């Protein structure tokens, strides 16, 4: 489990530190918070920002899968009916408005929390 958290942290930090290279949004340097990610992702007209958000979300999920113990049941299950990445992003933004208590946490941790809440395994 520690390897998962370390991997997730490294991926998250690397991607979020490069936010300004991918987007027109000016975010504070070294800000890996949920609030910073939401600020970047909510501008639907910023194509680079949207692409970063999609890549970040996919990276968080892939890191989650890579760190998953194969003997334990996954707590996140996407299905063919989950929807597009744009739909998932909009669900995340709406979920975040209802859960602002996570805004100062690391974005990767909050995304995993969101995935577990919205896409639990049955």
N, C-alpha and C positions, 0 to 999 in steps of 0.2 A: 504494500500500500504506500510505503514511503517513496518507492520508485515512481509510482503513479503521480504523487503530489509533486515530486521534484521535476519530473518530465513536464507536467502540466504547467508548473511555474516557469520553467525555462522557455517553453513555447509561448506562453502568454506574455512574458516580459519581453522576449525578442520581438514578437509581433507588435505589441503596444508601443514599444520604444521607437518603432519605425512608422508610427501613425502618420506623421507629417510628410513622410516620403510618399505615401499613398493617397493622401487626401488634402483638400483645400482647407479643411477645418484646422484652426489653430488651437491645439490642446496643450495643456501644461506638459512639459517634458517629464518623462518617467511616471506618468499617471496611468496606472493599470487598473483603476477603479471601474466599477460598474457604471458610475455616473459619466465617466469619460467615454466609455464605449457607447452608452446610450446617446450621448451628445453627438458622437460621430455618426451613429447608425440612423438617427431620426431624420437626417436630411436626405430625402428621397431624390433630390436633384443632383446630389454629389455622387457621380458614378464611381469614382475611385473609392470614396468612403464606403459606399454600398458593397463594392467588391471586397474591400478589406473586411467588412463585417461578416460577409458570407464565408470568406476564407478563415477568419478567426473562429467563427462558430464551428466550422467543419474541423478545424485543427483541435479545438477543445474536445469535440466528440471523438475524434480519432485517438487523441491522447487518453481519453477515458477508456476506450476500447483496448488500447495497447496495455494499459495498466491493470486491466480487469483480470482478476483471478479466474482462470478457466473452470475452476471447480465451484464457483459461486454464480448464482443466477444474476443476470444483469438487472439493474433497476431502471434502465432506459430502453425503451423499445419503440423504434420508429416503424411504421408500417407503410404499405404502398398508398394508403389513404391519408398519410400525414399532411401532404400538401407541398407546395413549392417552397423554395428557400425564402422567397419574398413573403409568403404567408407566415412562415415560421418566424421570420424577423419581426413582422407586425405583431404577432402573438407575444413575442418577447417584450416588445416595447409597451404593449398594453399591460402585460403581466408586471413589468417593472413599475408602471404608474401605481399599481395596487400594492406594490411591495418596495417602497422607497427605503425601507430599513436596510436593504442590502447595497445601497448606492456607494458606500465607502469601502465595501469589500472588493476583493479582486474580481475582475470581470469573469475570469475563467471559472471561479468557484460559483459565482452567481448563475452563469450559464448552465453548469451542471445541475444546480438546484432547480432552475427553470425546466430543463429537460426532464428531470425526475418528476416534477410536479405535473407537467403537461403531457408527457409521454411515458407513463409508468408501464411496467410489464404487468400483464394480467395473469 
